[in-house]
């Protein structure tokens, strides 16, 4: 097997664990890229597996570094939550035989392209979680217009707008009150942030549509892609979000599932912590 070892060297423990892991992986294959500074151009390399050390931010970083040459990612959690990076450091040695014999599943997940058009120039960003248009200084309300495949769909004043993938639905979208989507759905979720209206609600739509956002005569608007690329927006800027021609690929082993992660990391769908030997109250009885 051919491996990338990627991560964020600024995070505690990442470099030490990466250097410990390198000779271990070398016993079963070739480590063709060792990069903790996001310095390498991976477009000319090929690998069977990218081992990414850190948290979810490190995986977002690695996905953007791989660009249009995505390699299946095995995330090793050295961060806080580790929603995507759900393997512990000590599990890698135990899982190596399973990995080298192909005893794993690779799930495929929607990525997006976000293009910012200005007079005379267009810049495109590749993302995995979300594109957010949000207010910056002087932090006044933004006047936002959304079109879907060229048809006017939404206009409101508020603090911003999130266009999220299913993978990103448990990130900024969730914090803003949006729904959790199944990670492999071919859909985007559009969530207004603090809209100044009673009728503006989250929308889930097909990933095969093109989403165009225009910022009205508002000052201080920014585009933030995956929490890592920050782009100031002028009033003339047009933002387009569409499905990327590549997909993010995540390694899944037996016993690791999306709903288990929701339960373990976000305590989703679990009952309250009742005291021992106490019968849960019947909600129908007051």
C-alpha positions in Angstrom: 0.0 0.0 0.0 1.0 3.6 -0.5 0.3 6.1 2.2 0.2 9.8 2.8 0.8 11.0 6.4 -0.9 14.4 6.7 -1.9 16.6 9.6 -1.4 19.9 11.3 2.0 20.3 13.0 0.8 23.2 15.1 -1.5 21.0 17.1 -0.2 19.3 20.3 1.0 15.7 19.8 0.5 15.6 16.0 4.2 15.6 15.0 5.2 13.1 17.7 2.4 10.6 16.7 3.1 11.1 13.0 6.8 10.3 13.5 5.9 7.2 15.5 3.4 6.1 12.9 5.7 6.5 9.9 7.9 3.4 10.5 4.9 1.4 11.4 3.2 2.1 8.1 6.5 1.5 6.3 6.5 -2.1 7.4 3.4 -2.7 5.3 3.8 -0.3 2.4 5.4 2.9 1.2 5.0 6.3 2.8 5.2 8.6 -0.3 4.2 11.9 1.4 4.9 13.1 5.0 3.5 16.6 5.3 2.4 18.3 8.4 2.8 21.8 7.1 0.5 21.6 4.0 3.6 22.3 1.9 3.5 19.5 -0.7 1.6 19.6 -4.0 -0.2 16.2 -4.0 -1.6 16.6 -7.5 1.3 14.7 -9.0 1.3 11.8 -6.4 -1.0 8.8 -6.0 -1.7 6.8 -2.9 -4.1 4.2 -1.6 -4.7 5.8 1.8 -4.2 9.2 3.5 -3.7 8.9 7.3 -4.6 12.3 8.7 -3.7 13.2 12.3 -5.5 15.9 14.2 -9.2 16.8 14.4 -11.9 17.6 11.9 -10.0 20.8 10.9 -7.0 18.7 9.9 -9.2 16.5 7.7 -10.8 19.6 6.0 -7.3 20.9 5.5 -6.1 17.6 3.9 -9.2 17.4 1.7 -8.4 20.9 0.3 -4.7 20.0 -0.1 -5.6 16.9 -2.1 -7.8 19.0 -4.3 -9.1 17.2 -7.4 -7.0 14.1 -6.6 -8.8 12.8 -3.5 -7.5 9.7 -1.7 -9.5 7.8 0.9 -8.9 9.3 4.4 -8.4 7.5 7.7 -8.7 10.2 10.4 -6.8 9.8 13.7 -8.3 12.0 16.3 -5.9 14.2 18.3 -8.3 17.1 18.4 -11.4 18.0 20.5 -14.4 16.4 18.9 -13.2 14.2 16.1 -16.4 13.9 14.3 -14.7 12.8 11.0 -11.4 11.7 12.7 -13.0 9.0 14.8 -10.0 6.6 15.1 -7.9 6.7 18.3 -4.1 6.7 18.0 -3.9 3.3 19.6 -6.3 1.7 17.1 -4.0 2.1 14.1 -1.6 -0.7 14.9 -4.5 -3.1 15.6 -6.3 -2.1 12.4 -3.3 -2.4 10.1 -3.9 -6.1 9.1 -7.5 -5.2 8.3 -6.4 -2.1 6.3 -3.7 -3.9 4.3 -6.0 -6.7 3.2 -8.8 -4.3 2.1 -11.1 -5.1 5.0 -12.7 -1.7 5.1 -15.4 0.3 3.4 -14.9 3.7 1.7 -17.8 6.1 1.9 -18.2 8.8 -0.7 -19.2 12.3 0.3 -20.3 15.5 -1.6 -17.7 18.3 -2.0 -18.5 21.7 -3.5 -16.9 24.4 -5.6 -17.5 28.0 -4.5 -16.8 30.6 -7.1 -16.5 34.3 -6.2 -17.1 36.6 -9.2 -15.9 40.2 -9.2 -15.6 42.6 -12.1 -12.8 41.2 -14.2 -11.9 38.2 -12.0 -13.3 34.9 -10.6 -11.7 32.8 -7.8 -12.8 29.3 -7.1 -12.5 27.4 -3.8 -12.9 23.7 -3.1 -14.7 22.8 0.1 -16.1 19.9 2.1 -18.1 21.4 5.0 -19.7 24.7 4.1 -19.6 28.0 2.4 -20.7 30.8 4.7 -21.5 34.4 3.8 -21.4 36.4 7.1 -21.2 39.9 8.4 -17.8 41.4 9.3 -16.9 44.9 10.6 -19.0 47.1 11.0 -21.3 44.1 11.6 -24.4 45.5 10.1 -27.2 43.4 8.6 -26.5 41.8 5.3 -29.0 42.0 2.4 -28.8 38.6 0.8 -30.4 37.2 -2.3 -30.4 33.5 -3.2 -31.2 32.0 -6.6 -31.4 28.3 -7.4 -30.7 27.4 -11.0 -31.3 31.1 -11.8 -34.7 31.3 -10.2 -35.1 33.7 -7.2 -35.6 31.6 -4.1 -34.9 33.6 -1.0 -34.3 37.3 0.0 -33.8 38.4 3.5 -31.7 40.6 5.8 -29.7 38.9 8.5 -26.3 37.9 9.8 -25.5 35.5 7.0 -26.2 32.4 5.0 -24.8 28.9 5.2 -24.7 26.5 2.2 -23.6 23.2 3.7 -22.9 19.7 2.5 -24.3 16.7 4.5 -20.8 16.2 6.1 -20.9 19.9 7.1 -24.5 19.7 8.4 -23.2 18.8 11.9 -20.9 21.8 12.0 -21.9 25.5 11.6 -25.3 24.5 10.1 -26.1 22.5 13.3 -25.0 25.4 15.5 -27.3 27.8 13.5 -30.3 25.5 14.1 -30.2 23.6 10.8 -31.0 19.9 10.4 -28.6 16.9 10.5 -28.4 15.2 7.1 -27.3 11.7 6.3 -23.7 12.0 5.3 -24.0 10.3 1.9 -27.0 12.3 0.6 -26.6 14.2 -2.7 -28.0 17.4 -1.3 -27.1 20.8 0.1 -28.7 22.4 3.1 -29.2 26.2 3.1 -29.6 27.8 6.5 -30.1 31.5 7.1 -28.2 32.9 10.1 -30.4 35.1 12.3 -32.8 36.2 9.6 -34.8 39.4 10.4 -38.1 37.7 9.5 -40.6 35.1 10.8 -40.9 33.3 7.5 -37.3 32.3 6.6 -36.5 28.6 7.2 -33.8 26.1 6.3 -34.1 24.5 2.9 -32.7 21.1 1.7 -32.2 20.9 -2.0 -30.5 18.8 -4.7 -26.8 18.9 -5.1 -27.3 19.0 -8.8 -28.5 22.6 -8.7 -26.4 25.8 -8.8 -26.8 28.2 -5.9 -26.1 31.8 -6.5 -25.9 34.3 -3.7 -25.7 38.1 -4.2 -24.9 40.5 -1.4 -26.8 43.8 -1.6 -25.6 47.2 -0.6 -24.1 45.9 2.6 -20.7 46.7 4.1 -18.3 44.2 5.7 -19.5 40.9 4.1 -17.1 37.9 4.1 -17.1 34.5 2.5 -15.7 31.7 4.7 -15.1 28.3 3.2 -14.7 25.4 5.7 -13.7 27.9 8.3 -10.3 28.2 6.7 -10.5 30.4 3.6 -11.7 33.9 4.4 -12.5 36.2 1.4 -13.8 39.8 1.8 -16.8 40.5 -0.5 -17.7 43.7 -2.3 -21.3 44.7 -3.0 -20.7 43.6 -6.6 -19.6 40.1 -5.7 -21.6 37.1 -6.9 -21.0 33.7 -5.1 -21.9 30.4 -6.8 -21.9 27.1 -5.1 -22.2 23.8 -7.0 -21.3 20.2 -6.7 -17.6 19.6 -7.2 -16.5 17.0 -9.8 -14.7 15.0 -7.1 -15.9 13.5 -3.8 -14.4 13.2 -0.4 -13.7 9.6 0.6 -13.7 8.4 4.2 -12.5 5.0 5.4 -15.0 3.1 7.6 -14.2 0.0 9.6 -16.7 -2.4 11.1 -18.1 -0.9 14.3 -17.7 2.7 13.1 -20.9 4.2 11.8 -22.4 7.6 11.3 -25.2 7.1 13.9 -22.7 5.7 16.4 -20.7 8.9 15.9 -23.8 11.0 16.4 -24.6 9.1 19.6 -21.1 9.1 21.0 -19.9 12.6 20.0 -23.1 14.7 20.0 -25.3 12.5 22.4 -27.9 12.4 19.6 -31.0 10.2 20.2 -30.0 9.2 23.7 -32.2 9.4 26.8 -31.4 11.8 29.7 -29.0 10.6 32.5 -31.6 9.4 35.0 -30.4 8.5 38.5 -29.6 4.8 39.1 -32.7 2.6 39.9 -35.0 5.4 39.0 -37.9 4.7 36.5 -38.0 7.3 33.7 -41.2 9.4 34.1 -44.1 8.9 31.8 -44.2 12.1 29.7 -47.9 11.6 29.2 -48.6 12.1 32.9 -48.2 15.5 34.5 
